[in-house]
Amino acid sequence: MRVRHPTWSSPARGLAARLDTLVTDLPLTSEQDERESRRILVENWHRLETLAAALESAPPGPVLDIGFGYGYSAAAIRAALPQAPLVVIDRPRPVVRSSEWRHLIAYLGAMPVLADAMALPFSRDRFAAVVAGELIEHLSPERMPTFLAGAAELLMPGAVLVITTPNLLALRNRILLAAGRSPFDRPLPEERFGNTFGHLREYSAEEVEDLLRSAGLDGVTCVTVARSLSEKSVLDRTLVR
């Protein structure tokens, strides 16, 4: 699947084309649910497009992707900053020992570091941009201030922090609640993904902004985007930089 935006300006069209190519050709792992690039593009396009655009204002320097996962956010980083040194953090799990994961890392030209997101093993003022895509909803709320403070310490002067997370106030969540259903995953063994539960806590845009300012960050901008290409009218994602 190729995404077309014929009315865009040339710079925006160039960024979209790079992102489209990177995600379309992204190597897949046997661990993930998505078995084709079309599903990844449909479900993540607006988020990744906005993430990449936010990174274009970052100063020169290395970039950190916290919570590498299957490389979706890293692909957006590469689309925006093709030449920047890219460090990716992931937790130790079986797939990171596989050849397919090493192929994914090589495809994105990244340097992997296995570590806990709550104890980032880097010195202060190290990165020109730090990205945490679809991560904070998996952290318990009491850990959020520590995580954000740790991420903020890694930013060099003028650096950019970009966080994406599902929007608690999304129409989808409101419909589920109105129908008597929880929008969150149940904390049962069959609902786990490996050793990780699903979403422990989602946030509204206002809540994310407050959390970031409480971590000492200024110049906070929040953008809501559609969940997927098939839900263009639904504001379902929160992106803060």
N, C-alpha and C positions, 0 to 999 in steps of 0.2 A: 504494500500500500504506500503510495506517495501522496503527501498532503500538498494541496495547491492553494496558494493565496495570490491570485493574479493582480489584486489591487494594491499590494504592498509596495513600499518604496524599495529601491534597489538594495540598500544595506539590510533592511529587515528581511527581504526575500533571500538574500545570501545567507543570513543566519538560519532561517527556516530550512533552506536547502541542505545546509550542513547538518543540522539536527535531524532532519528526515533521513538522510543517508546513514548517519551514525547509528540511529535507533533501528532502522530497517536491517542493517547488516550486523547488529549486535549479536554476538554469540550467545546462545541459550545454554542453560545448565539443566541437568536432569532433575534438580531440586525444585525449580520454580513451576508454578501452575501454567504460565503462559507458554504455549508451544509454537507460537508464530508471532512475527513482528507486528502484524496488523492489529492484534489485540493490544499489544503494548502501546502502539501509537494512538489507537482510539481511546484507551483509558487514561493515558498520561500526557497527551499532546499539549493541552493548554497549560498544564502545570510546568512541563519541561520548557516550553516556549517562553513562558514568563520568567522562569528561573534563569535561562540563558541570557535573556535581554537584561535582567538585573545585574548580571556579572560583567557586562561589557564596560561598566564604569569603574571596575576594580583597577587599582594601580598595578604596575608590573610586579611580578613576584610569584612565589609558589601558592598553590591552592590546596585546601584540605576538604575532602568529602568524608563526613562522619556518618557512618552507617551505609557502607558501599552497596550492600545487598546484591542486586543483579546488574548494577551499573547504569541504571536509568538516569540518575542525577549526574553521574560522572560523564555520561554521553552529552548532557546539556552543557556541562562545564567545558568539555572538549570543543563543542560547537562554538561557544563564546570565546574561549581562550585556547586556541589550538596549540600554541607554543609554550604555555605555562607549565612548569613542573607540577605534577598532580600527585598528591599523596592521598591514599584512601584508607580509611579505618574500617575494619570489620571485626566481629567477634569470632573467636575460634569455633568452628563447626565443621562437620564432616566434608562439606563441599569444598572448603578452602584447600584441602589436600589433594584435590582432583586435577587432572590435566585440563579439563574443560574450564575450570575456574582460572587456571594459569593462562589459558588461551584468552579468556575474557579480559584479564588484567593486561596482557600484552596488546590486545586490540586497542585498548584505551590509553596505552602508553603510561600506565600508572605505576606508582611505587606502593605496594601494599604493606600495611602495618596491622598486625593482629593485636587488638587492645580493647579495653573496656571504654565505652564512650564517657563514663563517669570519671575516668582517670587517664586523661589524654597525655601521652608521653612526649610532650614538646615544650620548648622554652617559650617565654612570653614574646609577643610582637613578632611572631614567626611568619605569618601568612598574610598574603594580599587579599585573600577571600577564604571564607569558611562556609561550607554548605552542610545543612542537615535536612535532607529531604525525607519526608514521611517518617520521621523518627520520634518526635517528642510525644506523639500519641501513644507510643509503646512504653513510655517511662511513667512510673508512678508520680503523682503530683508533688510529693514531698522531695523528690530528687531533682525537680525542674530547676530551682534556683541554683543548685550546685552545678548542674550541667551547663546552664546558660552563662554563669560566671566563668566557668572553665573555658568555654568557647570564646567568650569575649576577651579573655586574657591573651589569646593567641593572635589577635588582630594587630597588625602593624598600623601605624598612623595612616588614616585615609582608607583603610581596608573595608571590605564589604562582608557582612554576615547575611546569608540568605537561608531562611527556614520555610519549608512548606509543610502543611499539615491539613488534614480534613477539617472542614468548618462545622463546628458543633451545631450552628443554627441553619445548616443546609436544609433545603426543602425536603430532601429525602429523609433526613432524621425526623423532621416534624411530622411527616406522613406516617413513619413507623411508630412514633409515640402516640399519634392520634389513633392508630390501629391497635394500640395496646402492646406493641413490640419494642424491645430495646434496640437501639442502633448500635450497641456495642457487642463484641463477641462474649460468649459465656465463658467464665473461668473454669471450664471442665477439661479433663485430659484430651478428649477427642477434638476440642476446639484449639488445641495448641498447635503451633508451628515449630517443631523441634522443641526447644526449651523455652520458647517465647510465646506468651499469650498474644491475643490480638490487641485491639485498641483498649487501653486501660482508661484513658481520659482524652476526650476531644475538647477543643477550645474555640471560643468565639474570637473574632478578629480583635475585639477590644481587650479580651483577656490576654492574648498573645502580646499585644502592644504593651500592656501593663507589665507583663513578665519581663519583656526585653528592657524596658526603661528601668525597672527595679534592679536589673543586672548592670546598670550604669551606661547603657547604650543610648545614643541620641540619634536624631535624624531618622527615626523609625517611619517607614512607609508600609502600609498594608494594602494588598490587592486581593480581591476575590475573583476566582476564575471558575469556569464550568468544569464539572467533574470529568466529562469526556466529550469527544466530538459528537456523540449521539445525544448529548444533553446540553446543548448550547445555551439554553435559557435558564439553567439551574446554577446559581452561584454556590459552589460546593467545595471550593478549596480556599485556604487562606495562605497567602504568601507574604512574608514580611522581610524587608531588607533594612 
